[in-house]
């Protein structure tokens, strides 16, 4: 798949070079071209990375340029200004409800001949992950993940959360501004299962790219 990325990079370069004479400084290379160069760097490392593709309304798990899985976005909203394309490193995952096992199965003795010192019989699985959390990145960007609202009551609660979000973001932005730190927050709405899968698979130190809409 590296060949496909290189071909796309070549096409972007050719398309950007044609109108170069009429383009203003800094406008020759579009954001998608710069993002593709960053992805090419990640693809060469043969590591799994994540692409938050807002125009396509999806989150992609990729390895060497190949999409391993795609999670559709039910919606998204942004506070702040889109940044220049860069490789974002996940620093921390923050949630009010820490992952925990919701169902405990006591395995027969024949299946567990030797127990570990901690006594853990099963590792945490996707169903044990939270559906509402924050992803904190190395440049200060925050991605807040929320599940789709279900039922009338769920929509009412979601409406209250949306109002609180709109009222609180200006205060946070002003506080960050006075401290000399720009604030960018992205809210992604996913199906509950997809939100759990993203939390389970995206670990601290993981890398990602954000594809912003064209401005």
C-alpha positions in Angstrom: 0.0 0.0 0.0 3.0 2.3 0.2 3.0 2.4 -3.6 -0.6 3.7 -3.5 0.4 6.5 -1.1 3.4 7.4 -3.2 1.2 7.6 -6.3 -1.4 9.8 -4.5 1.5 12.1 -3.3 2.8 12.4 -6.8 -0.7 13.3 -8.1 -1.1 16.0 -5.4 2.3 17.4 -6.2 1.5 17.6 -9.9 -1.8 19.2 -9.3 -0.3 21.7 -6.9 2.5 22.6 -9.3 0.2 23.6 -12.2 -1.4 26.6 -10.6 1.7 27.6 -8.7 2.3 30.8 -10.7 -1.1 32.2 -9.7 -1.2 30.9 -6.1 -0.3 33.1 -3.2 2.6 32.0 -0.9 1.6 29.2 1.4 -1.3 28.2 -0.8 0.5 26.0 -3.3 0.3 22.8 -1.3 -3.2 22.0 0.0 -3.8 20.6 3.4 -4.6 17.1 2.0 -1.2 17.0 0.4 0.6 17.9 3.6 -1.5 15.3 5.4 -0.6 12.7 2.9 3.1 13.3 3.4 2.6 12.8 7.2 0.7 9.6 6.5 3.4 8.3 4.2 5.9 8.8 7.1 3.7 6.7 9.4 3.1 4.0 6.8 6.8 3.5 6.4 7.1 2.7 10.1 4.7 -0.3 9.6 2.7 0.7 12.7 -1.0 0.9 13.3 -2.2 4.5 13.3 -5.5 6.3 13.3 -7.0 8.8 10.9 -9.9 11.0 12.1 -11.3 11.9 8.7 -13.9 14.5 9.4 -15.0 15.2 5.8 -15.6 11.5 5.3 -17.3 11.1 8.7 -15.2 8.2 9.8 -12.3 7.0 12.0 -9.9 4.6 10.3 -7.5 2.2 11.8 -4.6 1.9 9.3 -1.4 -0.1 8.9 1.0 0.7 6.1 -1.6 2.8 4.4 -4.2 0.1 4.4 -7.5 0.6 6.3 -7.9 -2.3 8.8 -11.2 -1.0 10.2 -13.5 2.0 9.8 -15.8 3.5 12.4 -18.5 5.8 11.0 -19.2 9.1 12.8 -22.8 9.9 13.6 -21.7 13.5 14.0 -18.9 15.8 15.1 -18.4 19.4 16.3 -15.4 21.6 16.8 -14.3 24.3 19.2 -11.3 26.3 18.2 -9.5 26.4 14.9 -8.3 23.5 12.8 -4.5 23.0 13.1 -2.0 22.4 10.4 -1.7 18.7 9.5 0.7 16.9 11.9 1.2 13.6 13.6 -0.6 13.6 16.9 0.6 11.4 19.8 -1.9 10.3 22.3 -0.8 11.2 25.8 -3.7 10.2 28.0 -7.2 8.8 28.0 -9.5 10.4 30.6 -12.9 9.0 31.6 -15.1 9.2 34.7 -15.9 5.5 34.4 -12.7 3.5 34.3 -12.7 0.2 32.3 -13.9 -2.6 34.5 -15.2 -6.1 33.9 -19.0 -6.1 33.9 -19.3 -9.9 33.9 -17.0 -12.3 35.7 -16.8 -15.9 34.6 -15.2 -18.4 37.0 -13.4 -20.8 34.7 -13.1 -24.5 35.6 -9.9 -25.6 37.3 -9.0 -27.6 34.2 -8.9 -24.4 32.1 -6.7 -22.5 34.6 -4.0 -24.9 35.8 -1.8 -22.0 36.8 -2.9 -18.6 38.1 -0.8 -15.4 37.8 0.4 -13.7 40.9 -2.3 -11.0 40.5 -5.0 -13.7 40.2 -6.5 -12.2 37.0 -8.4 -14.8 35.1 -9.5 -12.7 32.1 -8.2 -9.5 30.5 -10.4 -6.5 30.0 -12.4 -6.9 26.7 -14.1 -4.4 24.4 -17.5 -4.7 26.3 -15.7 -3.5 29.5 -14.6 -0.2 27.9 -16.3 3.2 28.5 -18.4 4.9 25.8 -17.8 8.4 27.0 -14.2 9.7 27.4 -11.5 12.2 26.3 -8.4 11.7 24.3 -5.6 14.1 25.2 -2.8 14.7 22.7 0.7 16.0 22.9 -0.1 19.5 21.4 -3.0 20.1 23.8 -5.8 19.1 21.4 -8.7 17.3 23.0 -11.0 14.8 21.3 -14.1 14.1 23.3 -15.9 10.9 22.4 -19.6 10.5 23.1 -22.2 7.8 22.2 -25.2 8.3 20.1 -28.3 9.3 22.2 -31.0 6.7 22.4 -34.6 7.3 23.2 -36.4 10.5 24.2 -34.8 10.6 27.6 -31.3 10.1 26.1 -31.9 12.9 23.6 -33.0 15.3 26.4 -29.9 14.5 28.4 -27.8 14.9 25.3 -29.4 18.3 24.7 -28.4 19.4 28.3 -24.9 18.2 27.7 -24.7 20.1 24.4 -25.9 23.3 26.1 -23.4 22.9 28.9 -20.6 22.3 26.4 -21.4 25.5 24.5 -21.5 27.5 27.7 -18.3 26.1 29.2 -16.0 26.1 26.1 -15.6 29.9 26.0 -14.4 29.9 29.6 -11.9 27.2 29.0 -10.7 28.9 25.8 -10.2 32.2 27.6 -8.3 30.5 30.4 -6.0 28.8 28.0 -5.6 32.0 26.0 -4.4 34.0 29.1 -1.9 31.2 29.7 -0.6 31.4 26.2 -2.0 28.1 25.1 -4.5 27.7 22.2 -7.4 25.4 22.8 -8.8 23.0 20.2 -11.5 20.5 21.1 -13.2 18.0 18.8 -16.3 16.1 19.8 -17.0 12.8 18.0 -20.3 11.0 18.2 -20.0 7.2 17.6 -22.2 4.2 18.1 -21.6 2.8 21.7 -19.8 -0.3 20.4 -17.5 1.8 18.1 -16.7 4.2 21.0 -15.6 1.2 23.1 -13.5 -0.2 20.3 -11.7 3.1 19.8 -10.9 3.3 23.5 -9.7 -0.3 23.7 -7.4 -0.1 20.6 -6.0 3.5 20.9 -3.4 3.3 23.7 -1.1 6.0 25.1 1.8 6.7 22.7 -0.4 5.8 19.7 -0.2 8.1 16.7 -3.0 9.6 14.6 -3.8 12.2 12.0 -6.8 14.5 11.8 -8.2 15.5 8.4 -10.1 18.7 8.8 -12.7 20.0 6.4 -11.6 22.5 3.8 -11.8 26.1 4.9 
